[in-house]
Amino acid sequence: MTEHSAKHVAVLMGGWSSEREVSLVSGAACATGLEEAGYRVSQIDVHRDLRKLLDALEPQPDVVFNALHGRFGEDGTIQAVLNFLGIPYTHSGLLASAVAMNKPMAKQLFAAAGIPCPEGRITDVEELRRDEPALPRPYVIKPVNEGSSVGVHIVHAGDNHVPLDEWTFGNKVLVERYIPGRELTVAVADGTALGVTELRPRDGFYSYTAKYSKGETEHLCPAPIPAATEQQAKDYATRAHNLLGCRGVSRADFRYDDSGDDQGRLYLLEINTQPGMTPLSLVPEQAAHRGQSFPELVALMVEAATCDA
């Protein structure tokens, strides 16, 4: 019998957001890692039926491993349910999850704390269809509360129109200045930055496809950047994690504009409180670079689980 074998962990996965398929892959990987670490594991494919979820959580597990992605899984919704039930769960609590998922609100807090973010504003879909925002092209449009680059588009100088024909993310759009340069990401676990990875997508844009399709993005870990920039990225990621009150594991995504003559400038794009845990995911990759196996990583997350109640 292992030290963890008496502890029952229920892995929540799937959900009904646009990131359902990724969540299923993350959940399966985490369940396997937890079993290898010695836990008793059950897997729950979450659908939009609260009664079925409550039934699946009986008898109550010792811990819930939250492998849900996107809306309802990382925006405070499932966290509220688990708080009410008093079941400890992995990752951030209700408030940190809700604020991190609301990109405009999170950006206001980051900017107030002195963490640079791309300039931008919120506009209506119809207004954006009619008129250009008060930003020069290229600029970026994105939903205010989605993850994994879902719905994100770059509007280039020569584009004939803003790509909103299939917009299904509500009436509001976040428009941001496009930051040239390189894509960096930093994982934070238990308040400590694990490392900095540079992402080099084949098509130049770190889209949903680039994130989750094998061979679409080159991962450079550690990132080939100046030591001072590496330290600044780790500092910003840790500060953002603590500022929102995150716990467990988070991931901060940056653009690094090194097009000038100086060292360059970092811009925090967002913080993800439910980073992916698929075989292509960045958090396990950075943990492995530090010598931490995947079973060790998920076990650490389970042992740190708590709830807000």
ZAVEXVEX-808064 format. One record per residue (C-alpha): residue number from 1; x, y, z; residue in three letters. Coordinates in steps of 0.05 Angstrom, whole numbers. Layout:
N
NUM  X  Y  Z  Ala
...
This chain:
309
1  0  0  0  Met
2  28  68  -20  Thr
3  23  131  22  Glu
4  -33  158  -23  His
5  -73  94  -34  Ser
6  -125  110  20  Ala
7  -142  178  -12  Lys
8  -197  180  -63  His
9  -190  233  -118  Val
10  -246  249  -166  Ala
11  -222  280  -232  Val
12  -273  328  -263  Leu
13  -265  332  -338  Met
14  -302  347  -402  Gly
15  -353  401  -387  Gly
16  -393  437  -440  Trp
17  -347  495  -459  Ser
18  -311  504  -525  Ser
19  -251  469  -492  Glu
20  -287  404  -476  Arg
21  -243  359  -519  Glu
22  -179  388  -489  Val
23  -207  379  -419  Ser
24  -221  305  -433  Leu
25  -149  295  -454  Val
26  -123  334  -394  Ser
27  -169  295  -347  Gly
28  -148  227  -373  Ala
29  -74  245  -368  Ala
30  -83  270  -296  Cys
31  -122  208  -276  Ala
32  -67  164  -302  Thr
33  -14  205  -266  Gly
34  -53  203  -201  Leu
35  -61  128  -206  Glu
36  14  121  -217  Glu
37  24  164  -155  Ala
38  -17  114  -115  Gly
39  -85  148  -108  Tyr
40  -153  116  -116  Arg
41  -181  153  -176  Val
42  -250  162  -207  Ser
43  -264  201  -270  Gln
44  -327  244  -278  Ile
45  -347  271  -346  Asp
46  -384  334  -326  Val
47  -446  354  -365  His
48  -495  410  -354  Arg
49  -536  371  -303  Asp
50  -521  390  -231  Leu
51  -561  331  -202  Arg
52  -519  281  -241  Lys
53  -455  315  -217  Leu
54  -478  313  -145  Leu
55  -496  239  -152  Asp
56  -428  224  -183  Ala
57  -394  258  -123  Leu
58  -428  209  -74  Glu
59  -397  184  -32  Pro
60  -356  247  -29  Gln
61  -284  240  -51  Pro
62  -227  266  -8  Asp
63  -205  314  -63  Val
64  -230  337  -130  Val
65  -178  346  -184  Phe
66  -208  400  -228  Asn
67  -187  385  -300  Ala
68  -243  427  -331  Leu
69  -223  482  -379  His
70  -260  543  -404  Gly
71  -325  573  -381  Arg
72  -361  540  -322  Phe
73  -298  501  -305  Gly
74  -248  556  -291  Glu
75  -291  618  -282  Asp
76  -313  605  -210  Gly
77  -376  565  -227  Thr
78  -352  495  -209  Ile
79  -311  525  -153  Gln
80  -375  552  -121  Ala
81  -407  483  -124  Val
82  -347  450  -91  Leu
83  -343  505  -38  Asn
84  -416  493  -22  Phe
85  -403  418  -15  Leu
86  -340  430  25  Gly
87  -297  385  -19  Ile
88  -224  407  -27  Pro
89  -205  419  -99  Tyr
90  -142  434  -139  Thr
91  -124  500  -171  His
92  -151  569  -153  Ser
93  -213  586  -114  Gly
94  -276  622  -135  Leu
95  -254  694  -134  Leu
96  -186  685  -167  Ala
97  -216  640  -220  Ser
98  -272  689  -236  Ala
99  -226  750  -240  Val
100  -172  714  -282  Ala
101  -225  691  -332  Met
102  -251  762  -340  Asn
103  -193  789  -382  Lys
104  -211  864  -377  Pro
105  -218  861  -301  Met
106  -153  822  -293  Ala
107  -116  871  -338  Lys
108  -139  930  -295  Gln
109  -110  897  -233  Leu
110  -45  879  -268  Phe
111  -36  950  -295  Ala
112  -50  980  -227  Ala
113  5  935  -198  Ala
114  55  959  -250  Gly
115  54  897  -294  Ile
116  53  920  -367  Pro
117  -6  895  -410  Cys
118  -25  912  -482  Pro
119  -69  974  -488  Glu
120  -140  960  -508  Gly
121  -214  971  -496  Arg
122  -280  934  -496  Ile
123  -329  947  -553  Thr
124  -395  919  -580  Asp
125  -394  868  -636  Val
126  -439  911  -680  Glu
127  -398  974  -667  Glu
128  -335  937  -687  Leu
129  -368  912  -751  Arg
130  -384  984  -770  Arg
131  -323  1022  -748  Asp
132  -249  1012  -735  Glu
133  -229  1017  -662  Pro
134  -184  1073  -640  Ala
135  -124  1028  -650  Leu
136  -78  1023  -711  Pro
137  -74  957  -748  Arg
138  -52  905  -733  Pro
139  -94  894  -671  Tyr
140  -122  833  -635  Val
141  -195  816  -621  Ile
142  -213  765  -568  Lys
143  -272  744  -524  Pro
144  -273  775  -455  Val
145  -280  707  -420  Asn
146  -252  649  -460  Glu
147  -186  612  -456  Gly
148  -138  572  -500  Ser
149  -139  627  -554  Ser
150  -211  609  -570  Val
151  -241  664  -613  Gly
152  -176  703  -618  Val
153  -159  736  -685  His
154  -106  785  -709  Ile
155  -133  839  -756  Val
156  -77  856  -804  His
157  -66  919  -844  Ala
158  -89  889  -910  Gly
159  -151  852  -884  Asp
160  -216  872  -917  Asn
161  -259  862  -855  His
162  -258  844  -782  Val
163  -270  768  -775  Pro
164  -335  769  -736  Leu
165  -380  730  -783  Asp
166  -379  668  -738  Glu
167  -371  704  -671  Trp
168  -408  665  -617  Thr
169  -378  694  -554  Phe
170  -429  747  -533  Gly
171  -439  820  -551  Asn
172  -374  845  -522  Lys
173  -305  842  -555  Val
174  -238  858  -525  Leu
175  -194  896  -574  Val
176  -119  901  -558  Glu
177  -58  930  -591  Arg
178  -19  876  -626  Tyr
179  50  866  -594  Ile
180  103  844  -643  Pro
181  157  796  -621  Gly
182  159  728  -586  Arg
183  111  686  -546  Glu
184  133  667  -475  Leu
185  98  630  -419  Thr
186  114  619  -346  Val
187  84  566  -300  Ala
188  77  581  -226  Val
189  68  525  -176  Ala
190  57  539  -102  Asp
191  80  610  -112  Gly
192  145  592  -147  Thr
193  159  604  -221  Ala
194  181  539  -254  Leu
195  213  568  -316  Gly
196  204  606  -381  Val
197  186  573  -447  Thr
198  187  606  -515  Glu
199  133  582  -563  Leu
200  146  585  -638  Arg
201  82  567  -677  Pro
202  91  545  -749  Arg
203  41  597  -774  Asp
204  66  653  -729  Gly
205  4  655  -685  Phe
206  -5  613  -622  Tyr
207  -77  594  -638  Ser
208  -120  539  -608  Tyr
209  -95  492  -663  Thr
210  -23  510  -650  Ala
211  -32  496  -576  Lys
212  -62  427  -582  Tyr
213  -38  397  -648  Ser
214  26  358  -647  Lys
215  81  389  -688  Gly
216  47  457  -697  Glu
217  90  493  -644  Thr
218  162  488  -624  Glu
219  174  492  -549  His
220  241  521  -527  Leu
221  251  507  -453  Cys
222  287  544  -425  Pro
223  272  603  -471  Ala
224  333  633  -506  Pro
225  325  702  -476  Ile
226  370  748  -435  Pro
227  376  728  -362  Ala
228  346  794  -340  Ala
229  285  782  -383  Thr
230  277  712  -357  Glu
231  278  738  -285  Gln
232  229  793  -302  Gln
233  180  744  -334  Ala
234  184  699  -272  Lys
235  174  759  -227  Asp
236  113  785  -266  Tyr
237  82  715  -268  Ala
238  91  705  -193  Thr
239  65  774  -177  Arg
240  4  763  -221  Ala
241  -9  695  -188  His
242  -6  725  -119  Asn
243  -44  789  -138  Leu
244  -106  750  -158  Leu
245  -99  702  -99  Gly
246  -86  642  -143  Cys
247  -65  576  -112  Arg
248  -36  511  -136  Gly
249  -14  518  -209  Val
250  -25  576  -257  Ser
251  7  598  -323  Arg
252  22  668  -346  Ala
253  27  684  -420  Asp
254  70  740  -447  Phe
255  90  775  -511  Arg
256  163  795  -513  Tyr
257  177  853  -560  Asp
258  252  851  -574  Asp
259  248  888  -641  Ser
260  284  949  -615  Gly
261  357  961  -598  Asp
262  349  952  -523  Asp
263  335  889  -482  Gln
264  261  889  -502  Gly
265  196  895  -466  Arg
266  149  843  -435  Leu
267  73  848  -437  Tyr
268  29  803  -396  Leu
269  -29  778  -438  Leu
270  -67  737  -386  Glu
271  -61  688  -329  Ile
272  -92  619  -335  Asn
273  -115  587  -270  Thr
274  -131  520  -303  Gln
275  -71  509  -350  Pro
276  -73  449  -395  Gly
277  -46  382  -371  Met
278  -45  346  -438  Thr
279  17  310  -466  Pro
280  33  375  -503  Leu
281  21  421  -444  Ser
282  70  472  -417  Leu
283  64  464  -342  Val
284  85  390  -342  Pro
285  140  407  -391  Glu
286  170  460  -346  Gln
287  162  415  -285  Ala
288  199  359  -321  Ala
289  255  408  -339  His
290  264  418  -263  Arg
291  266  343  -252  Gly
292  194  335  -228  Gln
293  155  277  -259  Ser
294  82  283  -281  Phe
295  57  238  -224  Pro
296  97  280  -174  Glu
297  67  344  -203  Leu
298  -6  321  -199  Val
299  6  292  -129  Ala
300  33  359  -106  Leu
301  -30  392  -132  Met
302  -75  343  -96  Val
303  -38  350  -30  Glu
304  -46  427  -35  Ala
305  -120  423  -51  Ala
306  -169  463  -9  Thr
307  -234  501  -16  Cys
308  -259  571  1  Asp
309  -315  547  47  Ala
